[in-house]
């Protein structure tokens, strides 16, 4: 079962980023969030994968994930992810152009650059904390 779950340390780190510095997060809260986030990702990925299978494709891409989110009723997430995907692809294209201009050519000959690292823009959505005093 652990193979299908997101790493608990990563889940806890993300949770800490959106909480005040003095906030404490219980082990149970981390495990619950781990289970929910993992299930959500599996749910969306399954829908995107099913679409690819019907279209006789083997690779799920960002557009498929956006489609799956929308198809499953998560339009707000889909719209945000579409905007992010456009910005990500733009940043990736700019990086490729810079590498070509610098003579980087894309060979495996070093330089230390990793092809999967792209200076992508920040995510187009944010998290808001609920104030318990406001009921």
N, CA, C and O atoms as CSV, one atom per row, in Angstrom:
chain,resi,resn,atom,element,x,y,z
A,1,UNK,N,N,0.818,-1.205,0.000
A,1,UNK,CA,C,0.000,0.000,0.000
A,1,UNK,C,C,0.858,1.264,0.000
A,1,UNK,O,O,0.472,2.264,-0.606
A,2,UNK,N,N,2.000,1.239,0.660
A,2,UNK,CA,C,2.847,2.426,0.733
A,2,UNK,C,C,3.309,2.890,-0.642
A,2,UNK,O,O,3.617,4.069,-0.819
A,3,UNK,N,N,3.363,1.990,-1.616
A,3,UNK,CA,C,3.823,2.358,-2.951
A,3,UNK,C,C,2.897,3.349,-3.635
A,3,UNK,O,O,3.342,4.102,-4.501
A,4,UNK,N,N,1.636,3.369,-3.275
A,4,UNK,CA,C,0.696,4.252,-3.945
A,4,UNK,C,C,0.503,5.583,-3.210
A,4,UNK,O,O,-0.290,6.419,-3.643
A,5,UNK,N,N,1.208,5.779,-2.126
A,5,UNK,CA,C,1.068,7.008,-1.345
A,5,UNK,C,C,2.221,7.973,-1.620
A,5,UNK,O,O,3.353,7.559,-1.872
A,6,UNK,N,N,1.909,9.253,-1.566
A,6,UNK,CA,C,2.952,10.276,-1.652
A,6,UNK,C,C,3.850,10.171,-0.424
A,6,UNK,O,O,3.381,9.761,0.638
A,7,UNK,N,N,5.107,10.523,-0.536
A,7,UNK,CA,C,5.991,10.487,0.639
A,7,UNK,C,C,5.478,11.416,1.738
A,7,UNK,O,O,5.190,12.586,1.487
A,8,UNK,N,N,5.368,10.891,2.941
A,8,UNK,CA,C,4.805,11.644,4.064
A,8,UNK,C,C,5.628,12.894,4.372
A,8,UNK,O,O,5.071,13.915,4.776
A,9,UNK,N,N,6.941,12.826,4.186
A,9,UNK,CA,C,7.786,13.998,4.453
A,9,UNK,C,C,7.442,15.139,3.498
A,9,UNK,O,O,7.410,16.300,3.905
A,10,UNK,N,N,7.186,14.818,2.246
A,10,UNK,CA,C,6.818,15.850,1.269
A,10,UNK,C,C,5.456,16.448,1.601
A,10,UNK,O,O,5.265,17.660,1.496
A,11,UNK,N,N,4.514,15.606,1.999
A,11,UNK,CA,C,3.183,16.087,2.374
A,11,UNK,C,C,3.298,17.034,3.565
A,11,UNK,O,O,2.705,18.112,3.570
A,12,UNK,N,N,4.059,16.626,4.566
A,12,UNK,CA,C,4.247,17.477,5.742
A,12,UNK,C,C,4.914,18.797,5.401
A,12,UNK,O,O,4.546,19.838,5.946
A,13,UNK,N,N,5.882,18.765,4.513
A,13,UNK,CA,C,6.585,19.989,4.112
A,13,UNK,C,C,5.631,20.958,3.405
A,13,UNK,O,O,5.673,22.162,3.655
A,14,UNK,N,N,4.785,20.441,2.538
A,14,UNK,CA,C,3.812,21.293,1.846
A,14,UNK,C,C,2.808,21.863,2.840
A,14,UNK,O,O,2.444,23.035,2.751
A,15,UNK,N,N,2.363,21.050,3.773
A,15,UNK,CA,C,1.417,21.533,4.783
A,15,UNK,C,C,2.041,22.658,5.608
A,15,UNK,O,O,1.384,23.658,5.898
A,16,UNK,N,N,3.307,22.493,5.982
A,16,UNK,CA,C,3.989,23.515,6.783
A,16,UNK,C,C,4.115,24.841,6.041
A,16,UNK,O,O,4.078,25.906,6.658
A,17,UNK,N,N,4.265,24.780,4.718
A,17,UNK,CA,C,4.441,25.993,3.923
A,17,UNK,C,C,3.229,26.912,3.982
A,17,UNK,O,O,3.367,28.126,3.830
A,18,UNK,N,N,2.055,26.354,4.198
A,18,UNK,CA,C,0.855,27.193,4.166
A,18,UNK,C,C,0.315,27.512,5.550
A,18,UNK,O,O,-0.682,28.223,5.676
A,19,UNK,N,N,0.954,27.001,6.577
A,19,UNK,CA,C,0.523,27.271,7.942
A,19,UNK,C,C,1.455,28.282,8.598
A,19,UNK,O,O,2.600,28.442,8.175
A,20,UNK,N,N,0.970,28.961,9.623
A,20,UNK,CA,C,1.856,29.875,10.359
A,20,UNK,C,C,3.042,29.100,10.939
A,20,UNK,O,O,2.922,27.912,11.240
A,21,UNK,N,N,4.181,29.769,11.094
A,21,UNK,CA,C,5.389,29.079,11.580
A,21,UNK,C,C,5.200,28.369,12.922
A,21,UNK,O,O,5.851,27.358,13.185
A,22,UNK,N,N,4.325,28.885,13.758
A,22,UNK,CA,C,4.140,28.283,15.081
A,22,UNK,C,C,3.163,27.107,15.075
A,22,UNK,O,O,2.984,26.456,16.104
A,23,UNK,N,N,2.540,26.830,13.953
A,23,UNK,CA,C,1.537,25.763,13.880
A,23,UNK,C,C,2.188,24.387,13.997
A,23,UNK,O,O,3.290,24.155,13.499
A,24,UNK,N,N,1.496,23.510,14.647
A,24,UNK,CA,C,1.933,22.119,14.771
A,24,UNK,C,C,0.999,21.253,13.931
A,24,UNK,O,O,-0.198,21.524,13.836
A,25,UNK,N,N,1.553,20.222,13.331
A,25,UNK,CA,C,0.765,19.307,12.510
A,25,UNK,C,C,0.914,17.907,13.096
A,25,UNK,O,O,2.023,17.389,13.225
A,26,UNK,N,N,-0.203,17.313,13.443
A,26,UNK,CA,C,-0.155,15.975,14.029
A,26,UNK,C,C,0.180,14.930,12.972
A,26,UNK,O,O,-0.009,15.141,11.774
A,27,UNK,N,N,0.677,13.813,13.447
A,27,UNK,CA,C,0.981,12.695,12.550
A,27,UNK,C,C,-0.296,12.241,11.844
A,27,UNK,O,O,-0.276,11.924,10.655
A,28,UNK,N,N,-1.389,12.212,12.576
A,28,UNK,CA,C,-2.670,11.799,12.000
A,28,UNK,C,C,-3.107,12.746,10.878
A,28,UNK,O,O,-3.629,12.300,9.857
A,29,UNK,N,N,-2.896,14.044,11.066
A,29,UNK,CA,C,-3.258,15.016,10.026
A,29,UNK,C,C,-2.412,14.800,8.773
A,29,UNK,O,O,-2.927,14.847,7.656
A,30,UNK,N,N,-1.124,14.564,8.959
A,30,UNK,CA,C,-0.242,14.312,7.809
A,30,UNK,C,C,-0.657,13.038,7.075
A,30,UNK,O,O,-0.694,13.004,5.845
A,31,UNK,N,N,-0.966,12.005,7.833
A,31,UNK,CA,C,-1.367,10.740,7.216
A,31,UNK,C,C,-2.699,10.872,6.478
A,31,UNK,O,O,-2.883,10.294,5.408
A,32,UNK,N,N,-3.622,11.634,7.056
A,32,UNK,CA,C,-4.913,11.855,6.401
A,32,UNK,C,C,-4.730,12.628,5.105
A,32,UNK,O,O,-5.308,12.277,4.077
A,33,UNK,N,N,-3.927,13.679,5.159
A,33,UNK,CA,C,-3.669,14.470,3.952
A,33,UNK,C,C,-2.929,13.630,2.914
A,33,UNK,O,O,-3.208,13.732,1.719
A,34,UNK,N,N,-1.996,12.807,3.361
A,34,UNK,CA,C,-1.261,11.920,2.459
A,34,UNK,C,C,-2.229,10.998,1.725
A,34,UNK,O,O,-2.135,10.829,0.509
A,35,UNK,N,N,-3.146,10.412,2.458
A,35,UNK,CA,C,-4.125,9.494,1.864
A,35,UNK,C,C,-5.041,10.226,0.882
A,35,UNK,O,O,-5.287,9.736,-0.220
A,36,UNK,N,N,-5.541,11.384,1.275
A,36,UNK,CA,C,-6.461,12.147,0.412
A,36,UNK,C,C,-5.772,12.637,-0.858
A,36,UNK,O,O,-6.311,12.494,-1.956
A,37,UNK,N,N,-4.593,13.208,-0.708
A,37,UNK,CA,C,-3.873,13.732,-1.878
A,37,UNK,C,C,-3.488,12.600,-2.827
A,37,UNK,O,O,-3.586,12.746,-4.046
A,38,UNK,N,N,-3.054,11.483,-2.274
A,38,UNK,CA,C,-2.681,10.339,-3.107
A,38,UNK,C,C,-3.895,9.796,-3.849
A,38,UNK,O,O,-3.808,9.464,-5.031
A,39,UNK,N,N,-5.017,9.708,-3.163
A,39,UNK,CA,C,-6.251,9.225,-3.788
A,39,UNK,C,C,-6.699,10.172,-4.896
A,39,UNK,O,O,-7.105,9.727,-5.970
A,40,UNK,N,N,-6.625,11.475,-4.639
A,40,UNK,CA,C,-7.018,12.473,-5.636
A,40,UNK,C,C,-6.145,12.359,-6.887
A,40,UNK,O,O,-6.654,12.366,-8.008
A,41,UNK,N,N,-4.845,12.256,-6.692
A,41,UNK,CA,C,-3.924,12.132,-7.827
A,41,UNK,C,C,-4.224,10.859,-8.618
A,41,UNK,O,O,-4.233,10.874,-9.849
A,42,UNK,N,N,-4.468,9.768,-7.912
A,42,UNK,CA,C,-4.801,8.519,-8.588
A,42,UNK,C,C,-6.106,8.609,-9.360
A,42,UNK,O,O,-6.224,8.066,-10.458
A,43,UNK,N,N,-7.077,9.289,-8.788
A,43,UNK,CA,C,-8.384,9.481,-9.420
A,43,UNK,C,C,-8.241,10.267,-10.722
A,43,UNK,O,O,-8.757,9.855,-11.761
A,44,UNK,N,N,-7.546,11.385,-10.663
A,44,UNK,CA,C,-7.355,12.235,-11.847
A,44,UNK,C,C,-6.479,11.526,-12.879
A,44,UNK,O,O,-6.780,11.547,-14.073
A,45,UNK,N,N,-5.412,10.908,-12.423
A,45,UNK,CA,C,-4.514,10.207,-13.335
A,45,UNK,C,C,-5.223,9.049,-14.033
A,45,UNK,O,O,-5.005,8.803,-15.219
A,46,UNK,N,N,-6.064,8.347,-13.296
A,46,UNK,CA,C,-6.823,7.250,-13.891
A,46,UNK,C,C,-7.730,7.727,-15.011
A,46,UNK,O,O,-7.835,7.085,-16.056
A,47,UNK,N,N,-8.388,8.864,-14.786
A,47,UNK,CA,C,-9.268,9.436,-15.815
A,47,UNK,C,C,-8.460,9.865,-17.040
A,47,UNK,O,O,-8.863,9.612,-18.176
A,48,UNK,N,N,-7.328,10.511,-16.806
A,48,UNK,CA,C,-6.472,10.941,-17.919
A,48,UNK,C,C,-5.917,9.731,-18.671
A,48,UNK,O,O,-5.842,9.739,-19.900
A,49,UNK,N,N,-5.537,8.709,-17.943
A,49,UNK,CA,C,-4.999,7.501,-18.556
A,49,UNK,C,C,-6.059,6.787,-19.396
A,49,UNK,O,O,-5.764,6.275,-20.476
A,50,UNK,N,N,-7.278,6.759,-18.898
A,50,UNK,CA,C,-8.377,6.136,-19.645
A,50,UNK,C,C,-8.589,6.854,-20.980
A,50,UNK,O,O,-8.802,6.215,-22.010
A,51,UNK,N,N,-8.530,8.182,-20.951
A,51,UNK,CA,C,-8.662,8.976,-22.184
A,51,UNK,C,C,-7.547,8.606,-23.170
A,51,UNK,O,O,-7.804,8.401,-24.356
A,52,UNK,N,N,-6.331,8.523,-22.680
A,52,UNK,CA,C,-5.197,8.173,-23.550
A,52,UNK,C,C,-5.365,6.774,-24.131
A,52,UNK,O,O,-5.077,6.538,-25.304
A,53,UNK,N,N,-5.828,5.860,-23.305
A,53,UNK,CA,C,-6.032,4.485,-23.773
A,53,UNK,C,C,-7.070,4.449,-24.897
A,53,UNK,O,O,-6.882,3.755,-25.896
A,54,UNK,N,N,-8.162,5.195,-24.732
A,54,UNK,CA,C,-9.191,5.244,-25.774
A,54,UNK,C,C,-8.651,5.853,-27.061
A,54,UNK,O,O,-9.078,5.486,-28.157
A,55,UNK,N,N,-7.709,6.787,-26.924
A,55,UNK,CA,C,-7.110,7.441,-28.094
A,55,UNK,C,C,-5.870,6.697,-28.592
A,55,UNK,O,O,-5.156,7.180,-29.471
A,56,UNK,N,N,-5.624,5.524,-28.024
A,56,UNK,CA,C,-4.487,4.675,-28.409
A,56,UNK,C,C,-3.137,5.389,-28.247
A,56,UNK,O,O,-2.239,5.264,-29.080
A,57,UNK,N,N,-3.033,6.132,-27.156
A,57,UNK,CA,C,-1.766,6.789,-26.815
A,57,UNK,C,C,-1.247,6.176,-25.529
A,57,UNK,O,O,-2.022,5.693,-24.704
A,58,UNK,N,N,0.069,6.197,-25.361
A,58,UNK,CA,C,0.680,5.584,-24.188
A,58,UNK,C,C,1.147,6.594,-23.151
A,58,UNK,O,O,1.425,6.231,-22.008
A,59,UNK,N,N,1.234,7.856,-23.543
A,59,UNK,CA,C,1.785,8.865,-22.645
A,59,UNK,C,C,0.714,9.874,-22.238
A,59,UNK,O,O,0.057,10.481,-23.085
A,60,UNK,N,N,0.552,10.039,-20.930
A,60,UNK,CA,C,-0.354,11.053,-20.392
A,60,UNK,C,C,0.416,12.366,-20.346
A,60,UNK,O,O,1.535,12.411,-19.835
A,61,UNK,N,N,-0.177,13.437,-20.876
A,61,UNK,CA,C,0.495,14.741,-20.831
A,61,UNK,C,C,-0.336,15.734,-20.014
A,61,UNK,O,O,-1.416,15.402,-19.527
A,62,UNK,N,N,0.171,16.924,-19.877
A,62,UNK,CA,C,-0.499,17.948,-19.083
A,62,UNK,C,C,-1.891,18.276,-19.584
A,62,UNK,O,O,-2.795,18.529,-18.787
A,63,UNK,N,N,-2.072,18.275,-20.894
A,63,UNK,CA,C,-3.400,18.545,-21.450
A,63,UNK,C,C,-4.395,17.466,-21.037
A,63,UNK,O,O,-5.567,17.758,-20.799
A,64,UNK,N,N,-3.936,16.230,-20.952
A,64,UNK,CA,C,-4.805,15.132,-20.522
A,64,UNK,C,C,-5.222,15.307,-19.062
A,64,UNK,O,O,-6.368,15.039,-18.702
A,65,UNK,N,N,-4.297,15.754,-18.235
A,65,UNK,CA,C,-4.607,15.983,-16.826
A,65,UNK,C,C,-5.618,17.123,-16.693
A,65,UNK,O,O,-6.556,17.030,-15.901
A,66,UNK,N,N,-5.431,18.195,-17.462
A,66,UNK,CA,C,-6.394,19.306,-17.445
A,66,UNK,C,C,-7.770,18.821,-17.877
A,66,UNK,O,O,-8.777,19.173,-17.263
A,67,UNK,N,N,-7.815,18.017,-18.930
A,67,UNK,CA,C,-9.081,17.471,-19.414
A,67,UNK,C,C,-9.741,16.624,-18.325
A,67,UNK,O,O,-10.943,16.737,-18.086
A,68,UNK,N,N,-8.950,15.779,-17.670
A,68,UNK,CA,C,-9.486,14.904,-16.628
A,68,UNK,C,C,-10.057,15.717,-15.473
A,68,UNK,O,O,-11.143,15.413,-14.978
A,69,UNK,N,N,-9.338,16.745,-15.041
A,69,UNK,CA,C,-9.841,17.594,-13.959
A,69,UNK,C,C,-11.183,18.204,-14.332
A,69,UNK,O,O,-12.120,18.198,-13.533
A,70,UNK,N,N,-11.271,18.725,-15.535
A,70,UNK,CA,C,-12.512,19.338,-16.001
A,70,UNK,C,C,-13.620,18.296,-16.113
A,70,UNK,O,O,-14.750,18.542,-15.691
A,71,UNK,N,N,-13.306,17.159,-16.667
A,71,UNK,CA,C,-14.284,16.090,-16.859
A,71,UNK,C,C,-14.828,15.570,-15.528
A,71,UNK,O,O,-15.975,15.132,-15.448
A,72,UNK,N,N,-14.004,15.623,-14.495
A,72,UNK,CA,C,-14.402,15.145,-13.175
A,72,UNK,C,C,-15.071,16.230,-12.333
A,72,UNK,O,O,-15.436,15.989,-11.182
A,73,UNK,N,N,-15.233,17.422,-12.905
A,73,UNK,CA,C,-15.924,18.493,-12.192
A,73,UNK,C,C,-15.022,19.439,-11.429
A,73,UNK,O,O,-15.512,20.258,-10.652
A,74,UNK,N,N,-13.735,19.352,-11.626
A,74,UNK,CA,C,-12.783,20.234,-10.952
A,74,UNK,C,C,-12.355,21.346,-11.905
A,74,UNK,O,O,-11.163,21.543,-12.144
A,75,UNK,N,N,-13.331,22.070,-12.445
A,75,UNK,CA,C,-13.055,23.095,-13.453
A,75,UNK,C,C,-12.131,24.190,-12.941
A,75,UNK,O,O,-11.274,24.673,-13.680
A,76,UNK,N,N,-12.296,24.588,-11.683
A,76,UNK,CA,C,-11.432,25.642,-11.137
A,76,UNK,C,C,-9.966,25.211,-11.169
A,76,UNK,O,O,-9.091,25.995,-11.535
A,77,UNK,N,N,-9.710,23.979,-10.787
A,77,UNK,CA,C,-8.340,23.467,-10.828
A,77,UNK,C,C,-7.857,23.346,-12.264
A,77,UNK,O,O,-6.709,23.663,-12.573
A,78,UNK,N,N,-8.741,22.886,-13.136
A,78,UNK,CA,C,-8.377,22.702,-14.542
A,78,UNK,C,C,-7.975,24.029,-15.173
A,78,UNK,O,O,-6.963,24.108,-15.869
A,79,UNK,N,N,-8.766,25.067,-14.932
A,79,UNK,CA,C,-8.461,26.380,-15.507
A,79,UNK,C,C,-7.118,26.904,-15.005
A,79,UNK,O,O,-6.319,27.425,-15.783
A,80,UNK,N,N,-6.875,26.763,-13.706
A,80,UNK,CA,C,-5.601,27.217,-13.138
A,80,UNK,C,C,-4.438,26.421,-13.704
A,80,UNK,O,O,-3.393,26.982,-14.034
A,81,UNK,N,N,-4.623,25.120,-13.815
A,81,UNK,CA,C,-3.548,24.275,-14.329
A,81,UNK,C,C,-3.273,24.557,-15.802
A,81,UNK,O,O,-2.122,24.498,-16.233
A,82,UNK,N,N,-4.304,24.862,-16.576
A,82,UNK,CA,C,-4.104,25.210,-17.990
A,82,UNK,C,C,-3.237,26.459,-18.113
A,82,UNK,O,O,-2.318,26.509,-18.930
A,83,UNK,N,N,-3.538,27.473,-17.290
A,83,UNK,CA,C,-2.727,28.698,-17.316
A,83,UNK,C,C,-1.285,28.398,-16.914
A,83,UNK,O,O,-0.348,28.899,-17.535
A,84,UNK,N,N,-1.109,27.592,-15.888
A,84,UNK,CA,C,0.233,27.229,-15.450
A,84,UNK,C,C,0.969,26.454,-16.540
A,84,UNK,O,O,2.149,26.697,-16.790
A,85,UNK,N,N,0.277,25.531,-17.182
A,85,UNK,CA,C,0.886,24.707,-18.224
A,85,UNK,C,C,1.381,25.565,-19.388
A,85,UNK,O,O,2.457,25.319,-19.933
A,86,UNK,N,N,0.599,26.562,-19.761
A,86,UNK,CA,C,1.015,27.484,-20.828
A,86,UNK,C,C,2.288,28.221,-20.409
A,86,UNK,O,O,3.242,28.314,-21.181
A,87,UNK,N,N,2.295,28.743,-19.179
A,87,UNK,CA,C,3.464,29.473,-18.688
A,87,UNK,C,C,4.677,28.552,-18.566
A,87,UNK,O,O,5.802,28.956,-18.862
A,88,UNK,N,N,4.446,27.337,-18.137
A,88,UNK,CA,C,5.534,26.362,-18.013
A,88,UNK,C,C,6.145,26.064,-19.376
A,88,UNK,O,O,7.366,26.040,-19.530
A,89,UNK,N,N,5.288,25.838,-20.357
A,89,UNK,CA,C,5.789,25.533,-21.704
A,89,UNK,C,C,6.520,26.727,-22.305
A,89,UNK,O,O,7.516,26.559,-23.008
A,90,UNK,N,N,6.028,27.928,-22.031
A,90,UNK,CA,C,6.730,29.128,-22.498
A,90,UNK,C,C,8.124,29.205,-21.875
A,90,UNK,O,O,9.107,29.468,-22.568
A,91,UNK,N,N,8.202,28.974,-20.564
A,91,UNK,CA,C,9.491,29.022,-19.870
A,91,UNK,C,C,10.423,27.933,-20.394
A,91,UNK,O,O,11.624,28.157,-20.539
A,92,UNK,N,N,9.871,26.761,-20.675
A,92,UNK,CA,C,10.669,25.660,-21.204
A,92,UNK,C,C,11.218,26.013,-22.590
A,92,UNK,O,O,12.374,25.720,-22.895
A,93,UNK,N,N,10.387,26.643,-23.425
A,93,UNK,CA,C,10.821,27.061,-24.761
A,93,UNK,C,C,11.902,28.121,-24.698
A,93,UNK,O,O,12.864,28.084,-25.465
A,94,UNK,N,N,11.742,29.076,-23.773
A,94,UNK,CA,C,12.758,30.119,-23.607
A,94,UNK,C,C,14.083,29.506,-23.170
A,94,UNK,O,O,15.148,29.910,-23.638
A,95,UNK,N,N,14.010,28.543,-22.282
A,95,UNK,CA,C,15.227,27.889,-21.801
A,95,UNK,C,C,15.920,27.149,-22.943
A,95,UNK,O,O,17.144,27.192,-23.062
A,96,UNK,N,N,15.139,26.474,-23.779
A,96,UNK,CA,C,15.718,25.757,-24.922
A,96,UNK,C,C,16.382,26.737,-25.881
A,96,UNK,O,O,17.458,26.455,-26.410
A,97,UNK,N,N,15.749,27.886,-26.110
A,97,UNK,CA,C,16.332,28.901,-26.992
A,97,UNK,C,C,17.628,29.457,-26.413
A,97,UNK,O,O,18.584,29.700,-27.150
A,98,UNK,N,N,17.665,29.660,-25.100
A,98,UNK,CA,C,18.880,30.153,-24.458
A,98,UNK,C,C,20.011,29.135,-24.584
A,98,UNK,O,O,21.164,29.501,-24.809
A,99,UNK,N,N,19.672,27.862,-24.437
A,99,UNK,CA,C,20.692,26.814,-24.574
A,99,UNK,C,C,21.241,26.765,-25.991
A,99,UNK,O,O,22.444,26.586,-26.184
A,100,UNK,N,N,20.372,26.924,-26.985
A,100,UNK,CA,C,20.823,26.931,-28.377
A,100,UNK,C,C,21.726,28.128,-28.638
A,100,UNK,O,O,22.760,28.002,-29.294
A,101,UNK,N,N,21.332,29.291,-28.121
A,101,UNK,CA,C,22.118,30.509,-28.326
A,101,UNK,C,C,23.484,30.405,-27.652
A,101,UNK,O,O,24.466,30.972,-28.132
A,102,UNK,N,N,23.538,29.682,-26.548
A,102,UNK,CA,C,24.795,29.525,-25.820
A,102,UNK,C,C,25.612,28.359,-26.358
A,102,UNK,O,O,26.679,28.050,-25.827
A,103,UNK,N,N,25.119,27.712,-27.402
A,103,UNK,CA,C,25.841,26.579,-27.980
A,103,UNK,C,C,25.631,25.297,-27.217
A,103,UNK,O,O,26.418,24.359,-27.342
A,104,UNK,N,N,24.556,25.245,-26.411
A,104,UNK,CA,C,24.287,24.073,-25.585
A,104,UNK,C,C,23.796,22.880,-26.348
A,104,UNK,O,O,23.931,21.765,-25.844
A,105,UNK,N,N,23.247,23.023,-27.507
A,105,UNK,CA,C,22.896,21.947,-28.410
A,105,UNK,C,C,22.161,20.755,-27.852
A,105,UNK,O,O,21.607,19.988,-28.640
A,106,UNK,N,N,22.113,20.538,-26.544
A,106,UNK,CA,C,21.351,19.441,-25.978
A,106,UNK,C,C,22.065,18.109,-25.916
A,106,UNK,O,O,21.417,17.096,-25.654
A,107,UNK,N,N,23.374,18.056,-26.144
A,107,UNK,CA,C,24.093,16.795,-26.056
A,107,UNK,C,C,24.234,16.349,-24.615
A,107,UNK,O,O,23.826,17.058,-23.695
A,108,UNK,N,N,24.814,15.172,-24.417
A,108,UNK,CA,C,24.973,14.662,-23.064
A,108,UNK,C,C,26.349,15.001,-22.508
A,108,UNK,O,O,26.826,14.340,-21.585
A,109,UNK,N,N,26.973,16.001,-23.049
A,109,UNK,CA,C,28.347,16.294,-22.701
A,109,UNK,C,C,28.573,17.185,-21.521
A,109,UNK,O,O,29.607,17.851,-21.466
A,110,UNK,N,N,27.668,17.243,-20.565
A,110,UNK,CA,C,28.020,17.932,-19.335
A,110,UNK,C,C,27.400,19.285,-19.182
A,110,UNK,O,O,26.307,19.552,-19.682
A,111,UNK,N,N,28.121,20.149,-18.475
A,111,UNK,CA,C,27.587,21.446,-18.131
A,111,UNK,C,C,26.771,21.397,-16.858
A,111,UNK,O,O,26.493,22.437,-16.261
A,112,UNK,N,N,26.380,20.202,-16.429
A,112,UNK,CA,C,25.655,20.055,-15.187
A,112,UNK,C,C,24.178,20.377,-15.283
A,112,UNK,O,O,23.456,20.177,-14.306
A,113,UNK,N,N,23.698,20.864,-16.410
A,113,UNK,CA,C,22.280,21.171,-16.528
A,113,UNK,C,C,21.483,19.886,-16.602
A,113,UNK,O,O,21.884,18.916,-17.245
A,114,UNK,N,N,20.342,19.902,-15.929
A,114,UNK,CA,C,19.436,18.770,-16.034
A,114,UNK,C,C,18.288,19.192,-16.917
A,114,UNK,O,O,17.730,20.276,-16.748
A,115,UNK,N,N,17.929,18.334,-17.866
A,115,UNK,CA,C,16.870,18.666,-18.807
A,115,UNK,C,C,15.513,18.783,-18.144
A,115,UNK,O,O,14.625,19.443,-18.685
A,116,UNK,N,N,15.320,18.150,-16.962
A,116,UNK,CA,C,14.009,18.204,-16.338
A,116,UNK,C,C,13.856,19.398,-15.401
A,116,UNK,O,O,12.792,19.572,-14.806
A,117,UNK,N,N,14.876,20.214,-15.257
A,117,UNK,CA,C,14.787,21.393,-14.409
A,117,UNK,C,C,14.471,22.607,-15.262
A,117,UNK,O,O,15.242,22.983,-16.145
A,118,UNK,N,N,13.337,23.205,-14.989
A,118,UNK,CA,C,12.916,24.390,-15.720
A,118,UNK,C,C,12.501,25.422,-14.693
A,118,UNK,O,O,11.808,25.098,-13.729
A,119,UNK,N,N,12.919,26.657,-14.891
A,119,UNK,CA,C,12.492,27.722,-14.001
A,119,UNK,C,C,11.065,28.086,-14.358
A,119,UNK,O,O,10.812,29.061,-15.067
A,120,UNK,N,N,10.150,27.297,-13.861
A,120,UNK,CA,C,8.738,27.523,-14.153
A,120,UNK,C,C,8.212,28.632,-13.255
A,120,UNK,O,O,8.731,28.851,-12.161
A,121,UNK,N,N,7.195,29.321,-13.713
A,121,UNK,CA,C,6.600,30.375,-12.903
A,121,UNK,C,C,5.902,29.771,-11.692
A,121,UNK,O,O,5.627,28.572,-11.664
A,122,UNK,N,N,5.615,30.595,-10.698
A,122,UNK,CA,C,4.909,30.070,-9.534
A,122,UNK,C,C,3.523,29.583,-9.938
A,122,UNK,O,O,2.960,30.010,-10.946
A,123,UNK,N,N,2.996,28.689,-9.133
A,123,UNK,CA,C,1.663,28.166,-9.417
A,123,UNK,C,C,0.644,29.297,-9.445
A,123,UNK,O,O,0.765,30.256,-8.682
A,124,UNK,N,N,-0.367,29.197,-10.320
A,124,UNK,CA,C,-1.326,30.285,-10.481
A,124,UNK,C,C,-2.449,30.260,-9.457
A,124,UNK,O,O,-3.497,30.861,-9.690
A,125,UNK,N,N,-2.264,29.591,-8.342
A,125,UNK,CA,C,-3.277,29.593,-7.311
A,125,UNK,C,C,-2.584,29.669,-5.972
A,125,UNK,O,O,-1.377,29.447,-5.871
A,126,UNK,N,N,-3.345,29.981,-4.949
A,126,UNK,CA,C,-2.757,30.088,-3.625
A,126,UNK,C,C,-3.673,29.409,-2.624
A,126,UNK,O,O,-4.826,29.098,-2.923
A,127,UNK,N,N,-3.150,29.189,-1.451
A,127,UNK,CA,C,-3.914,28.584,-0.385
A,127,UNK,C,C,-4.271,29.668,0.621
A,127,UNK,O,O,-3.449,30.529,0.934
A,128,UNK,N,N,-5.476,29.622,1.116
A,128,UNK,CA,C,-5.911,30.568,2.130
A,128,UNK,C,C,-6.228,29.808,3.404
A,128,UNK,O,O,-6.855,28.749,3.367
A,129,UNK,N,N,-5.798,30.347,4.519
A,129,UNK,CA,C,-6.094,29.741,5.801
A,129,UNK,C,C,-7.447,30.216,6.280
A,129,UNK,O,O,-7.822,31.370,6.077
A,130,UNK,N,N,-8.169,29.324,6.912
A,130,UNK,CA,C,-9.450,29.706,7.490
A,130,UNK,C,C,-9.185,30.166,8.911
A,130,UNK,O,O,-8.488,29.487,9.666
A,131,UNK,N,N,-9.722,31.287,9.272
A,131,UNK,CA,C,-9.572,31.813,10.616
A,131,UNK,C,C,-10.669,31.206,11.478
A,131,UNK,O,O,-11.854,31.395,11.202
A,132,UNK,N,N,-10.280,30.473,12.528
A,132,UNK,CA,C,-11.270,29.808,13.374
A,132,UNK,C,C,-12.161,30.812,14.103
A,132,UNK,O,O,-13.269,30.467,14.513
A,133,UNK,N,N,-11.693,32.042,14.267
A,133,UNK,CA,C,-12.487,33.038,14.990
A,133,UNK,C,C,-13.675,33.505,14.177
A,133,UNK,O,O,-14.652,34.000,14.740
A,134,UNK,N,N,-13.612,33.357,12.849
A,134,UNK,CA,C,-14.727,33.767,11.989
A,134,UNK,C,C,-15.636,32.568,11.772
A,134,UNK,O,O,-15.262,31.646,11.047
A,135,UNK,N,N,-16.782,32.552,12.358
A,135,UNK,CA,C,-17.720,31.442,12.185
A,135,UNK,C,C,-18.924,31.862,11.437
A,135,UNK,O,O,-19.819,31.051,11.201
